[in-house]
Amino acid sequence: MARPRWHALRSPSRSALGVGWDRFVALWAGLNLLWVAFDLSYVPLRSFWLQRNLYPLPGTPVVIPLGVLPDVTPWVDPIKGIEPHRETQDYLRRFAQLELAMAGSDGRQLTPGQQQLLDRQAELTSNLIDSNPFLASNSAGTLEKIKSRLRQRADRDSAKAAASQLLSPAWLAAHRWSDEQRFWRQQILPLVETNYWRSIDENGQPTDHVWRLDLLLFQSVFALDIVLRVIRLRRRLPGLSWRDAVLRRWIDLPLLLPFWRWLRLLPVVERLQSCGLITVEPLRAVISRAVVALLALELFEVLALQLLDGSQSLIRSRHWPERIRALRSHQSVGTTEERELVALVRIWGPLLLSQVAPRLAPELQGLLSYTLRQSLEGTVVPPALRQLQPLLQVETELSRQLGVGMTRNLLELSRSTGTQLARRDTAQLELVQRCIDRFWEELAAALESGPVLNQTQELLSALIESFKGTYLSQINRTGVSSLIEELDQLMARNSRDQDGINPAEPARPPA
């Protein structure tokens, strides 16, 4: 077979600079993957990044503060087009004014100004419930949490009535303002604070400027690295076209796509694996085992059934005699070219008959001598005289002499036959060919004239049908899990055997 031009590989010389660049790009791609994961999850998890509180049990007031995390919302919100919502910001600002006015008061003695601020805050809460500004951030559930907590706090059925009751002078006369202020600060205002408004671009989609940072910081580096890899591949494979070189780096395509960015996991893992920074072989083995366990049984059953059905179709075919006669043309020998089978006979015939067979002379002599001795036992020496040792020695020697003579004659015939086959004797080949063609012709005629063909087809079809019913059902009963366990045991055994062999120690010759 002709060797492609690019198989003349140049030895790849990897300098320290090249290895360092590959590792830098692999780490940079890993950082980009983390940034993509953060970007895709930022809007759904904005409340967490804003407050940095973890609620391990949803629906309960249990909270774990994570103040060590930085507040990234002031930097990320402008990139995502997120702005504070006017209504909820006004609600928070008015409550801050109420807190400032109520500072130093226990709520039992209220001034007209404090009473006015309380009524205004109750009215703002009622308007907040009616207008539901949380729909702008696709967080309608936040308002439901606020209403539920207000109803639970005041033990009322209406959230608006509960808010009016909690901000009334009668309620504050019975409950201290510090406790109520703590309730609003810990239970209500954090939920109001999570609301936002996101602008819409010209295409009707939410504003998102992440692609600019992605293009400037990451995709430019990936594009440069892909170009360098293509050039390096072209130098290693000089006969490879630019198009084929680029197609060979198809796994890097997700790094340049502005959409479906989660697909970057594949090239990132490939680069980290190729640089030796991580190893994914254990994970690949686990995934491969899971896929094999799910698909191997069904796939093997389908393939085996298709193979057996195809065999049955061939067996039931009525063209057996024609196919047997077609074997003659394969054996024909032309005057200008030789068939493959004839060439193999010419090569292997002299090899077996002239070189291999003569080296088996001692073994053949012993086998023939033993066979002749067993055949002549009781014929040369009568049973009544078998007690005489000299007569038995004569029988053994006669058997040995006959075996040696027969072996010598057979080997001489073998040598002469091998020598004759090694010669280009066209007449001999034609005679052999004529005998083989006659054999196929007579076999085809016998199958056409007698009931052997139909009986053979029926028996073979029935045999395959029973094989399908027993073997495939046995596979179902056995299952793939036991086969995988057996494969693991074999691999572990081979691994132990290989570990027990020291490559540096030369093999000892057999004793």
Residue pairs with C-beta under 8 A, 6 or more apart in sequence:
4 239
5 238
5 239
6 237
6 238
6 239
6 240
7 239
8 238
8 239
9 236
9 237
10 235
10 236
10 238
12 232
12 236
18 232
19 275
21 225
21 228
22 271
22 274
22 275
23 275
23 277
25 221
25 222
25 225
25 271
26 268
26 271
26 272
26 274
26 275
26 277
27 277
28 218
28 221
29 218
29 222
29 255
29 264
29 267
29 268
29 271
29 272
30 268
30 272
32 214
32 218
32 222
32 255
32 264
32 268
33 264
33 265
33 268
35 214
35 218
36 261
36 262
36 264
37 262
39 210
39 261
40 261
40 262
42 49
42 76
42 80
43 80
43 82
46 73
46 82
46 194
46 196
47 139
47 194
48 54
49 69
49 71
49 72
49 73
49 76
50 71
50 73
50 193
50 194
51 190
51 193
51 194
52 65
52 66
52 67
52 69
52 71
53 63
53 64
53 65
53 66
53 190
54 63
54 64
54 65
54 66
55 62
55 63
55 64
56 62
56 64
61 186
61 187
73 82
76 82
77 83
77 196
78 209
79 208
79 209
79 210
79 213
80 198
80 206
80 207
80 208
80 209
80 210
81 198
81 199
81 201
81 206
81 207
81 208
81 209
82 196
82 197
82 198
83 196
83 197
83 198
83 199
84 196
84 197
85 133
85 136
85 137
85 195
85 196
85 197
86 197
87 128
87 131
87 133
88 128
88 133
88 192
88 193
88 195
90 124
91 124
91 125
91 128
91 192
92 189
92 192
92 193
94 117
94 120
94 121
94 124
95 121
95 184
95 189
97 117
98 114
98 117
98 118
98 121
99 181
101 113
101 114
101 117
102 114
102 117
102 177
102 181
105 114
105 177
106 176
106 177
106 178
107 169
107 172
107 173
107 175
107 176
107 177
107 180
108 172
108 173
110 118
110 169
110 172
115 169
118 167
118 168
118 169
118 172
119 167
121 167
122 163
122 164
122 167
122 168
125 150
125 160
125 163
125 164
125 167
126 160
126 163
126 164
128 143
128 146
128 192
129 143
129 146
129 147
129 159
129 160
129 163
130 160
132 140
132 143
133 195
134 140
134 142
134 143
134 195
136 195
136 196
136 197
136 198
137 194
137 195
137 196
137 197
137 198
139 194
139 195
142 191
142 194
142 195
145 191
146 159
146 188
146 191
146 192
147 159
148 159
149 187
149 188
150 156
150 159
150 162
150 163
150 166
150 188
151 157
151 158
151 159
151 162
153 162
153 166
153 183
153 187
154 161
154 162
154 163
154 165
154 166
154 171
156 162
156 165
165 171
166 180
166 183
171 180
172 180
198 206
198 207
199 206
199 207
200 206
200 207
201 207
201 208
211 258
214 258
214 261
215 258
218 255
219 255
219 256
222 252
222 255
222 256
223 256
226 249
226 252
226 255
226 256
229 249
229 252
230 242
230 245
230 246
230 249
233 240
233 245
233 248
233 249
234 240
234 242
234 245
237 245
240 248
251 266
251 267
251 270
252 267
253 267
254 260
254 261
254 263
254 264
254 266
254 267
255 264
255 267
257 263
269 278
269 280
272 278
273 279
273 280
289 484
292 480
292 484
293 480
293 481
293 484
296 480
296 483
297 475
297 476
297 479
297 480
300 475
301 472
301 475
304 471
304 472
305 468
305 472
308 464
308 467
308 468
311 464
312 461
312 464
312 465
315 457
315 460
315 461
315 464
316 457
316 461
320 444
320 447
320 453
320 457
321 444
321 445
321 447
321 448
321 453
322 444
324 440
324 443
324 444
324 447
325 440
325 441
325 444
327 440
328 436
328 437
328 440
328 441
330 339
330 341
331 339
331 341
331 342
331 433
331 436
331 437
332 339
332 433
332 437
333 339
333 342
333 426
333 429
333 430
333 433
335 426
338 346
342 429
345 421
346 421
346 422
349 417
349 418
349 421
349 422
350 418
350 419
350 421
350 422
351 418
352 418
353 414
353 415
353 417
353 418
353 421
354 414
354 415
354 418
354 419
354 422
355 418
357 411
357 414
357 415
357 418
358 411
358 414
358 415
361 407
361 411
364 407
364 410
364 411
365 400
365 403
365 404
365 407
366 403
367 403
368 402
368 403
368 406
368 407
369 399
369 400
369 402
369 403
369 404
370 399
370 403
371 403
372 399
372 402
372 403
373 395
373 396
373 399
376 395
376 398
376 399
377 395
380 394
380 395
380 398
381 388
381 391
381 392
381 394
381 395
385 391
386 392
420 428
446 452
447 453
